[in-house]
Amino acid sequence: MSDEQQQALVQVTQAVMGLLDAWELSTSEMQQILLLPANIRARAFQKYRDGNDVFPDDADTLRRARYLLRIADALRTTYPRNPKMAGRWVKLRHRRFGRRTPLSMILDGGEGGLIAVLSELDCTFSWDLTGSKPTTSQPTN
């Protein structure tokens, strides 16, 4: 892994850990969301937070981390004046999720849950999932 890739992985790790901490998730919830081994101790999570260690170079973990960061961006756009609302939002029951919380959707649904939550928050993501392509306008004469 190049130095640039390593630095990018450090930034992703720290950003995701900051997000999950802001959501006030337990270590076991973090492990479940990111598909990290259950035997990781709290000390290892502190190393992630501090930038002294990075998430494993695992495609599933990194894809989930990217989904989480996109969810965080969408929540910042939705609640630009209230950064604490994101942590609250993920724990509130929503009609569109069958009165379940986004967090339960993510925990119970795995990657599909992450996709469902991101689709609810980010219409462009949902648009891309459908395979929709913008039509090119033809010049009129």
C-alpha positions as CSV (number, residue, x, y, z in Angstrom):
1,M,0.0,0.0,0.0
2,S,1.4,3.4,-1.0
3,D,1.9,6.2,1.6
4,E,-1.1,8.1,0.0
5,Q,-3.3,5.1,0.3
6,Q,-2.3,4.5,3.9
7,Q,-2.9,8.2,4.7
8,A,-6.4,8.0,3.1
9,L,-7.2,4.9,5.1
10,V,-6.1,6.6,8.3
11,Q,-8.5,9.5,7.4
12,V,-11.4,7.2,6.6
13,T,-10.8,5.2,9.8
14,Q,-10.7,8.4,12.0
15,A,-13.7,9.9,10.3
16,V,-15.8,6.7,10.7
17,M,-14.8,6.3,14.3
18,G,-15.7,10.0,14.9
19,L,-19.1,9.4,13.3
20,L,-19.8,6.2,15.3
21,D,-18.7,7.9,18.5
22,A,-21.0,10.8,17.8
23,W,-23.8,8.4,17.3
24,E,-22.9,6.9,20.7
25,L,-22.7,3.4,19.5
26,S,-21.3,0.5,21.6
27,T,-18.2,-1.3,20.6
28,S,-20.2,-4.4,19.6
29,E,-22.5,-2.3,17.4
30,M,-19.4,-0.7,15.7
31,Q,-17.9,-4.2,15.1
32,Q,-21.2,-5.4,13.7
33,I,-21.7,-2.5,11.3
34,L,-18.1,-2.6,10.0
35,L,-17.8,-6.4,10.0
36,L,-14.8,-6.2,12.3
37,P,-13.9,-9.4,14.3
38,A,-15.7,-9.7,17.6
39,N,-12.4,-10.2,19.5
40,I,-11.2,-6.6,18.9
41,R,-10.8,-4.9,22.2
42,A,-11.7,-1.3,23.2
43,R,-8.0,-0.4,23.2
44,A,-7.9,-1.2,19.4
45,F,-10.8,1.1,18.9
46,Q,-8.9,3.9,20.6
47,K,-6.0,3.3,18.2
48,Y,-8.4,3.7,15.3
49,R,-9.6,7.0,16.8
50,D,-6.1,8.3,17.4
51,G,-4.9,7.4,13.9
52,N,-2.4,4.8,15.3
53,D,-4.1,2.0,13.5
54,V,-6.4,1.6,10.5
55,F,-9.3,-0.6,9.6
56,P,-8.3,-3.9,7.9
57,D,-7.8,-3.6,4.2
58,D,-11.0,-5.6,3.7
59,A,-13.3,-4.7,0.8
60,D,-16.5,-5.2,2.8
61,T,-15.3,-3.1,5.8
62,L,-14.1,-0.3,3.5
63,R,-17.3,-0.3,1.5
64,R,-19.4,-0.1,4.7
65,A,-17.2,2.7,5.9
66,R,-17.8,4.7,2.7
67,Y,-21.6,4.2,3.1
68,L,-21.3,5.5,6.6
69,L,-19.5,8.6,5.5
70,R,-22.1,9.2,2.8
71,I,-24.8,8.9,5.4
72,A,-23.0,11.4,7.6
73,D,-22.6,13.8,4.7
74,A,-26.3,13.5,3.9
75,L,-27.2,14.1,7.5
76,R,-25.0,17.2,7.6
77,T,-26.9,18.5,4.6
78,T,-30.2,17.7,6.1
79,Y,-29.4,19.2,9.5
80,P,-26.7,21.9,8.8
81,R,-27.4,23.9,11.9
82,N,-27.7,21.0,14.4
83,P,-24.8,18.5,14.2
84,K,-26.1,16.6,17.1
85,M,-29.3,15.8,15.2
86,A,-27.5,13.1,13.2
87,G,-26.9,10.9,16.2
88,R,-30.5,11.5,17.3
89,W,-31.9,10.8,13.8
90,V,-30.4,7.3,13.6
91,K,-32.1,6.4,16.8
92,L,-35.6,7.7,16.0
93,R,-38.3,5.5,14.6
94,H,-39.3,6.3,11.0
95,R,-42.4,5.6,9.1
96,R,-40.4,4.8,5.9
97,F,-38.6,2.0,7.8
98,G,-41.7,0.4,9.2
99,R,-41.4,2.4,12.4
100,R,-37.9,1.0,12.9
101,T,-34.8,3.1,13.6
102,P,-32.2,3.7,10.9
103,L,-29.7,2.2,13.3
104,S,-31.7,-1.0,13.6
105,M,-32.0,-1.1,9.8
106,I,-28.2,-1.0,9.6
107,L,-27.6,-3.5,12.4
108,D,-30.2,-6.0,11.2
109,G,-29.9,-5.5,7.5
110,G,-26.1,-5.2,7.2
111,E,-25.0,-3.7,3.9
112,G,-28.6,-3.8,2.6
113,G,-29.6,-1.7,5.7
114,L,-26.8,0.8,5.0
115,I,-28.0,1.1,1.4
116,A,-31.7,1.6,2.5
117,V,-30.7,4.3,5.0
118,L,-28.5,6.1,2.5
119,S,-31.2,5.8,-0.2
120,E,-33.7,7.5,2.1
121,L,-31.3,10.4,2.8
122,D,-29.6,10.9,-0.5
123,C,-31.9,10.9,-3.6
124,T,-28.9,10.9,-5.9
125,F,-27.6,7.6,-4.5
126,S,-31.1,6.2,-4.9
127,W,-31.2,7.5,-8.4
128,D,-27.9,5.8,-9.2
129,L,-29.1,2.5,-7.8
130,T,-32.1,2.4,-10.1
131,G,-29.7,2.6,-13.1
132,S,-31.4,5.8,-14.3
133,K,-29.5,7.7,-16.9
134,P,-30.0,11.3,-17.6
135,T,-31.4,11.9,-21.1
136,T,-29.4,14.0,-23.4
137,S,-31.4,16.7,-25.0
138,Q,-31.4,16.8,-28.7
139,P,-30.8,20.2,-30.3
140,T,-34.0,21.6,-31.8
141,N,-33.9,23.2,-35.2
